[in-house]
């Protein structure tokens, strides 16, 4: 049976719309996929390592064919552990609220931690990047309060899904399904929420 990891980028707990829609997804997924496993990686729970100077130096050491040592080795080991936690699943659910037209910085931190050579990607001088996280599927819950499809630039720009889905595909995850909730300031929040939750159930059943 499949193993699904829900990676959540919102720190708002019970007040989070993206988390609530994700819970609708996971409830439906468990109900329709007997024997499957669903785990939760809350990016705000304190387990996500920093990716600072030691880790950056370690990455470049690995790029150069060397072996990190000392503080760099510790930082590299933390990044590898986080990648292994991520890579242990064959299905992913991401809940991603829009922050300032983009994604929460904790999600970017997660991406920077796990996106390492020989783990998430390799690169060749003639053929470029090749994603290594293959044979997996992802569903992404995107939410926003102001921006919405069809609105003008005065309501913001979607750097949320364009950035995140670009990373997923770059990493090798080509099977990506979006679940959107963008009620906007003038829209019907209740109606949009019902539609998003029904979409979440629909995607979960076929996931």
C-alpha positions as CSV (number, residue, x, y, z in Angstrom):
1,X,0.0,0.0,0.0
2,X,1.1,3.6,-0.6
3,X,2.6,5.9,2.0
4,X,1.5,9.5,1.9
5,X,3.4,12.4,3.6
6,X,1.5,15.6,4.2
7,X,4.0,18.5,4.4
8,X,2.3,21.7,5.7
9,X,3.7,25.2,5.3
10,X,1.2,27.2,7.5
11,X,1.9,28.0,11.1
12,X,-1.8,28.9,11.8
13,X,-3.0,25.6,13.2
14,X,-6.8,25.4,13.5
15,X,-7.1,28.8,11.9
16,X,-5.4,27.7,8.7
17,X,-7.6,27.2,5.6
18,X,-4.9,25.3,3.8
19,X,-4.5,22.8,6.7
20,X,-8.3,22.4,6.9
21,X,-8.6,21.5,3.2
22,X,-5.6,19.2,3.6
23,X,-7.4,17.4,6.4
24,X,-10.4,16.9,4.2
25,X,-8.0,15.3,1.6
26,X,-6.3,13.0,4.1
27,X,-9.6,11.9,5.7
28,X,-11.0,11.0,2.3
29,X,-7.7,9.3,1.3
30,X,-7.7,7.1,4.3
31,X,-11.4,6.2,3.9
32,X,-10.8,5.2,0.3
33,X,-7.4,3.6,0.5
34,X,-7.5,1.0,3.2
35,X,-4.1,0.0,4.6
36,X,-2.4,3.2,3.4
37,X,-0.3,5.3,5.7
38,X,-0.6,9.1,6.2
39,X,2.1,11.0,8.1
40,X,2.4,14.7,8.8
41,X,5.5,16.9,8.5
42,X,4.8,20.3,10.0
43,X,7.5,22.5,8.8
44,X,7.1,24.7,11.9
45,X,7.5,22.0,14.5
46,X,11.2,22.7,15.0
47,X,12.6,19.6,13.3
48,X,13.5,21.3,10.0
49,X,17.3,22.1,10.1
50,X,18.7,25.5,9.1
51,X,20.6,25.8,5.9
52,X,23.3,28.3,6.9
53,X,27.0,28.8,6.2
54,X,28.2,25.3,7.3
55,X,25.5,23.6,5.2
56,X,26.2,25.8,2.2
57,X,29.9,25.1,2.4
58,X,29.2,21.3,2.8
59,X,27.0,21.4,-0.4
60,X,29.8,22.9,-2.4
61,X,32.3,20.4,-0.9
62,X,30.1,17.6,-2.2
63,X,29.7,19.3,-5.5
64,X,33.5,19.3,-5.8
65,X,33.8,15.6,-5.0
66,X,35.0,16.1,-1.4
67,X,33.7,14.9,1.9
68,X,32.4,17.5,4.5
69,X,34.2,17.5,7.8
70,X,33.5,18.9,11.3
71,X,30.7,21.4,11.5
72,X,30.1,21.0,7.8
73,X,29.7,17.2,8.2
74,X,27.1,17.7,10.9
75,X,25.1,20.2,8.7
76,X,25.3,17.9,5.7
77,X,24.1,14.9,7.8
78,X,21.1,16.9,9.0
79,X,20.2,17.8,5.4
80,X,20.5,14.1,4.3
81,X,18.3,13.0,7.2
82,X,15.6,15.5,6.1
83,X,15.8,14.3,2.5
84,X,15.6,10.6,3.6
85,X,12.5,11.5,5.7
86,X,11.0,13.0,2.6
87,X,12.1,10.3,0.1
88,X,10.6,7.5,2.2
89,X,7.1,8.2,0.8
90,X,5.6,7.6,-2.7
91,X,2.8,10.1,-2.3
92,X,2.9,13.7,-1.1
93,X,0.3,16.3,-0.1
94,X,1.5,19.9,0.4
95,X,-0.6,22.6,2.0
96,X,0.7,25.9,0.8
97,X,-0.8,29.3,1.7
98,X,0.2,32.3,-0.3
99,X,2.5,34.8,1.5
100,X,3.4,38.0,-0.3
101,X,2.6,36.5,-3.7
102,X,4.9,33.5,-3.0
103,X,5.3,30.7,-0.5
104,X,6.0,30.7,3.3
105,X,9.7,31.0,4.0
106,X,9.7,27.7,5.8
107,X,8.7,25.9,2.6
108,X,11.6,27.6,0.8
109,X,13.8,26.5,3.7
110,X,12.6,22.9,3.3
111,X,13.4,23.1,-0.5
112,X,16.9,24.5,0.2
113,X,17.6,21.8,2.8
114,X,16.6,18.8,0.7
115,X,17.7,20.0,-2.8
116,X,21.1,18.4,-2.7
117,X,23.3,16.9,-5.4
118,X,22.9,13.1,-5.8
119,X,19.8,13.3,-3.7
120,X,17.2,15.5,-5.4
121,X,19.2,16.2,-8.6
122,X,22.3,15.7,-10.6
123,X,23.7,18.0,-13.2
124,X,25.7,17.5,-16.4
125,X,27.6,20.3,-18.3
126,X,26.0,19.3,-21.6
127,X,22.5,18.1,-20.6
128,X,21.9,20.2,-17.5
129,X,19.8,19.2,-14.5
130,X,18.1,15.8,-14.0
131,X,15.6,15.3,-11.2
132,X,16.1,12.2,-9.1
133,X,12.8,12.1,-7.1
134,X,11.0,10.0,-9.6
135,X,8.1,7.6,-9.5
136,X,6.1,9.7,-7.0
137,X,2.9,11.7,-7.1
138,X,2.1,15.1,-5.5
139,X,-1.1,17.0,-4.7
140,X,-0.9,20.6,-3.6
141,X,-3.4,22.7,-1.8
142,X,-2.9,26.4,-2.8
143,X,-4.8,29.1,-0.8
144,X,-4.8,32.8,-1.0
145,X,-7.0,35.6,0.4
146,X,-6.5,38.5,-2.0
147,X,-5.0,37.1,-5.3
148,X,-7.2,35.1,-7.5
149,X,-7.2,33.9,-11.1
150,X,-8.3,36.6,-13.5
151,X,-7.6,39.5,-11.2
152,X,-5.3,42.3,-12.2
153,X,-1.7,42.9,-11.0
154,X,-3.1,45.3,-8.3
155,X,-4.3,42.1,-6.4
156,X,-0.9,40.4,-6.5
157,X,0.9,37.9,-8.7
158,X,0.9,34.1,-8.5
159,X,4.5,33.3,-7.7
160,X,3.1,30.7,-5.3
161,X,2.2,27.8,-7.7
162,X,4.6,28.8,-10.5
163,X,7.6,28.6,-8.1
164,X,6.5,25.5,-6.2
165,X,5.3,23.4,-9.2
166,X,8.5,24.4,-11.0
167,X,10.5,22.9,-8.1
168,X,8.5,19.7,-8.0
169,X,9.0,19.1,-11.7
170,X,12.7,20.1,-11.5
171,X,13.1,17.5,-8.7
172,X,11.5,14.8,-10.9
173,X,7.9,14.7,-9.6
174,X,6.0,15.1,-12.9
175,X,2.6,13.9,-11.6
176,X,1.3,17.0,-9.8
177,X,-2.4,17.9,-9.1
178,X,-3.5,21.3,-7.7
179,X,-6.4,21.9,-5.3
180,X,-7.1,25.7,-5.2
181,X,-8.9,28.0,-2.8
182,X,-8.8,31.6,-3.9
183,X,-12.0,33.3,-2.7
184,X,-10.5,36.8,-3.0
185,X,-11.7,39.8,-1.1
186,X,-15.0,40.2,-3.0
187,X,-15.7,36.5,-3.6
188,X,-18.0,34.0,-1.8
189,X,-15.7,32.4,0.8
190,X,-18.2,29.8,1.8
191,X,-19.0,28.7,-1.7
192,X,-15.3,28.7,-2.7
193,X,-14.5,26.6,0.4
194,X,-17.1,24.0,-0.4
195,X,-15.7,23.7,-4.0
196,X,-12.2,23.3,-2.7
197,X,-13.1,20.6,-0.2
198,X,-15.1,18.7,-2.9
199,X,-12.1,19.0,-5.2
200,X,-9.9,17.7,-2.3
201,X,-12.1,14.7,-1.9
202,X,-12.2,14.0,-5.6
203,X,-8.4,14.1,-5.9
204,X,-7.9,12.0,-2.8
205,X,-10.1,9.3,-4.1
206,X,-8.1,8.9,-7.3
207,X,-4.7,9.5,-5.7
